[in-house]
């Protein structure tokens, strides 16, 4: 089976709007985020193919449950992964592309030769966006998503063959959408289609807006930016993003203050989203190891997430 194309980038880096552009092409198929395909895949020397799925974790995964995929009886490991890919192709036989934000090494190991489109965005904007999602309360903590994904990418790209990967920056995609999509189509072996520019007509996303580029310059203080750059200046430069000034490295007391601000913000957002009772019950059941009750709490939270997340 021909391996799918992997679209790999940090959360809040533009992978979703890019996947909508891809899926608007009549010869391309992108079903959305599929991190569960590799999150729940475990090594198992006892199996002939060396892999198995954590079927309990998979069946409880919010995105898997919304995907409509079915688990055929008796299937597991790479056989089950192949079945999932077949199910996606049965829905749409066009070229299959899959969005993931982590486990790129594992994905490339079980899908050898898979082409990769690496989506990259300025980490200062990624950190800002993570605060807006309620995943972090400071830029210092919000940039962790970007660090995690880009560190994985640094480790994975050394094993790629020449021509197996293509780099795409969010800034270029928004500033020159037709030019970038033309280059992507060449990489995927299809002709550019104007329908890719009309993705916003049938989605909740807007058309490409240059105002979305470098929002950190308008919405972040110099000290917040210096804190981010203290964590990622070298990684930024290696990817073509220049620091705005001298980096700042917080001391012990400032780190403690940042941690408290981060926790206060994320808890406030979570309580507003789920209600205090559900928020507190989830934390209590997790700490006490009450697996069944905790799973029920998570399922109720997932229903809230489905209603509000794009």
N, C-alpha and C positions, 0 to 999 in steps of 0.2 A: 504494500500500500504506500502510495506517495505520501510523505510526511506533510503535515500542515505547515503553514507559515506562522511563526511565532512573533507576536507584537509584544515587545518587552519594554517596560518603563515603570518609573515610580508612580505610585498613586498620586493623583492630582497633577500629573505631568502632561495631560492632554491626550491620553490614550483613548478615552471614551469618545471625544469628538472625532478623533482620527478613525476609530472603528466605525462610527456612523458614516463617515465619508467612504470608507471601504465598502461597507454593506450596501451603499446606494448604487454601486457599480453592478450591472447585471451579470457580470462574470466573476464576481467575488462574493464570498460568504463569510461574514463575521458574526457569530452568535452572541458575542459579548464576553464578559470576564469569565474565565474558566480556571481560576487558580485552584479550585477544588480537585481538578484532574491530577495535580501533582502534590498538593498539600496533603492529601490523604493516601498517597502512594508510599508504601514502606518497603524497605529491603527485607527479603525473606529467603535465606539460603536453603530452606526446606522445600521451596518450590522450584520447579524446573527452570522457570524464566527468571528466578531470583527476586521476584517482587510480589507483593500482595497489597490489597486495599484495606484500610481501616474502614470497614463497611458501616460501622456505627457512626463514626465521625462524618463519613460521607453522607449518610442518610439524614443527618441532623444539620448539614451545612445549608445555610439560607439560600445561597446562590444555586447550589445543586438542586435544591427542592423547587426553585423557580424555573430551572432549565427545562423541565419536562423530560429529561433523560430517564430511562428505566434501567434497572440492574437485572439482567437476565439470570435466571437460576443457574448456579454452577459455574458462572464466569468469575474470574478474579485475575489479579496481576495485569500483565501486559495484554492478555486476552480480553480483559474487561476494558482496558484503555482503548484497544482497537475497536471494540464494539461501540464505545461512546463516539469515537470519531466517525464510525459508519453511520450511527444514528444521525449525527449532524449532517453528513453528506446525503443521507436519504431525504432529509427535509429540503436540502438545496444542494444540487450537484456541482455548483460553482466552486472555484478555488477556495479552499478552507483556510481561514486565518483566525488565530486564537490570541486573545489578549491575556497576558499574565504579568504579574508584578513581582514575583519571587520564584525561587526554585528553578532558575534558568539552567543551572548545571544538571539538575535531575531531568528536566525536560529534554535537554540535548542528549543525555545519556540514553533515554528510552526512545527518543525519536532522532536517531543519528542522521545527520545531513539536513535537518530541517532548516530552511532559510529563516533569518531573524531580522526583523525591523526594530532597531533600538530607538525608542522615543525619549528624547532628553529635553528637560526644561530647566531654566534658571532655578537653582535651589532656593533662592530667596523668595521667589514666587510660589514654589511648592510649599515652603514652610508657611507662608501667608495663607494659602488655600487650606492647609491642614487645620489652621486655627478656625477658619470659617466653617469647616465640617464638624468642629467639636472634638477632633482627635488630639489636639494639643492646645495649650493655653499661652505659649510663648513661641517666638520664632526659634529660639534656642532648642526647644524640644521638637517643634514642628519639622525641622530639617532632618530629623532622624529617619523618616520614611525614605527620603532621597539618598541619604548615606547608605542605608541598608541595601537598596536596589542597585545603586551604582557600584558598591563594593562587590556585589555578586557579579555584576557585569564585567568589572575589571578581571575577575578570576575566570570568567567563562570565555571571554573573547579570545584568549590565547589558544584555545582548542579549536577555534573555527577555521575553516579552510578559506582561502582567498575567494572573495566574491560571495561568501555565504551570508554575510550580514550587510545591512545598510543602515547608516545613521540618519536620523531625522530629528531636527530640533523643533520644538513647539513654536519658537519665535519665527523660524523660517516658514513653517506651515501656515501660520496666521498672516504673515506679511506677504507671502507669495504662494497662495494656495494652489492655483493652477500649475505653476512651475513645479512645486514639490510633488503634487499628485501625479504629474506626468512622469517624474523620475521614479516614483513608487511603482507606477504601472509598468514601466520598462523593467524594473527589478522583478516584478511578478509575472512578466511575460504576457501582459494584456494591453490593449490599446486604451488610452485615456478616454473616459466617457464624461460628458458634461453633467450627467446625472449626479456625479460625485459632489458637485458644487451646490446641489439643491437639497442636501441632507436635512437642512434645518426646516424644510417645509412640512415634514412629517414627524418632527421630534420636538422635545422641549428645549433643545439647544438653539442658540441664535446663529446667525451667519458669522463668519470670521471677522473679528473686531480688533484692529491694532491697539485699541485701548487696553486690551487684556495683556499686552506685553509689558514687562518691567513695571508691574504695579507696585512692587516693593519701593520704588523710588518715591511714590506719592503716598503710600499708606504705612510706611514703616519709619521709625525714628533712626537716626544715624547709629545710636547705641544698639538698637535691636539688630541692625544690619551687621555691625561690627561683631556682635556675639555669634551670629551665623557664620560669618567669614572666619572667625576664630576656630570654628570646627571644620570648615570645608575649603579653605582658601586654596590649598594645593590641588584638591580634586576639581575645583572650579576652573583653575587656570589650565589644567590638563584637558578640559572640555571646551575651552574658548570663552569662558566667562571671567571677566576681570573683576577683582575685588574693588569696592568703592573707596576703600581707605584702609587705615591700619586695623588689623584684627584685634578683638578684645578677648582676653582669656579670663573668665570669672574666677574669683577666689572661692574659698569654701563657703563663706557666709552668703555671697551673692548667688552661688549655686543652690543653696538651701532655699533662698527666697524665690528663685526662679522655679524650683520644684513645687513649692507651695502654690504659687500662682498658676502653674500648669495644672496641678491637681484640682484646684478650686474651679478653674474654668471648665475642665472636662467633666467634673462632677455636676456643675451647674447646668451644663448643656444636657447631660444624660438625664438628670432629674426632670428638666423641662420636657424632654422627649418622651420618657417612659413613665414619669410620675415617681414620687418618692418611694411609695410602697414597693413597686416592682424593682426599682433600682436597688433598694436596700435588701430585698429578698434575694435577688440574684447574687449579691456580694456575700450574704450570709450563707446561702446554700453552697456556694463555691468553696468558702473557707471551711465549712463543716464537712465537706465531702459528700453532700447529699445529692448524688448523681442524678437520680430520676427527677427529683424536684427542681434541681438546677437546670436540667434539660428543658423542663416545661417553662421555666422563666425565660430561658434563651429563646425558645420558640415564640413566646409572646413578644419579646423584644424584636425578633426578626419581622413580625408582622408590622410593627411600628416603622422599622427600617425600610421595608418594601414601600410603605406609603409615602415616605418623605425623600428617599434618596433617588437621585437620577441614575 
